[in-house]
Amino acid sequence: MLGPPPFILPWIGPEIMPLLDPKDPFFAKPWVRWATAGAPLAWGAMELALGNPGWALMFLAAGAYAAWALILSGK
């Protein structure tokens, strides 16, 4: 047996921390959750309007993930 992969620390366990944790006290205020989701969405729309589809895709995907994790998932 080789043991656990090196990225799993034995004192933490195999749990994976979420990228955006809606239970974190930082996201307790609704305006913070909306701003965290809205800022990358707005930036992605601006990048798309300026003709940069690659950057637009990255920011829109980040904003969509933030909106799902912080607003739509209901956690």
N, C-alpha and C positions, 0 to 999 in steps of 0.2 A: 504494500500500500504506500503510495507516494505522499499521502496527506492532502490537506485542502489546498486549493489554488492559492497563490501568493497574495491575491487581492482580497481574500477573506481573512480578516484579522481574528484570531481565536477569542479575544476578549469582547469583540463586537458581535460576532456571529454571522451567519450567512444572509441576514436581512439586507435588502438593498434600499438605501435611502432614496426617497423620491426626489426628483429634480426640483420640484416646487411642492412644498408640504403645506397644504391648506390649514393644517392644525398649528402651524408655527404662529406665535403671538404677533409676529410682524404683519401677517395677513389678517389680523382680527378686524380691522376697519374695512368696510366695503370699498371705500374710495381707493385704498391701496391695491386691493385685488383688481379693480377695474383699471387703474393706471398701469399696473404690471402687465395686464393683457392688452390694453389699448395702445400703449407706447410703441411696441414693436409692430402692431397692426398698422398704425398710422405711418410709421417709418417705411414699412413695406409698401404701402400705397404710394408714398412719395417716390420711392425707388422705382416702382412700376411706371409712374407718370413720367419720370425722368429717363425712362428707356433702359433700365438695368434689371432685366428679368431674373438674373441669378441672385442678386442681392435681395430683390423683392421676394423671391421664393423662400429664401432663408428667413427673412424677418416675418413674413406672413405665416410660415410654419411655426416659428417660435411663438408668435402671438396667438395662433390657434391652439397650440399646446397649453399656453398659459391660461387662455380663456376656458379651455376644457378642464384643466386641473383646478383652477381657482374659483370658477363661476358655475360652469355647467354640470360638473360631476356631482354636486350636492353634498360634498363631504364636509 
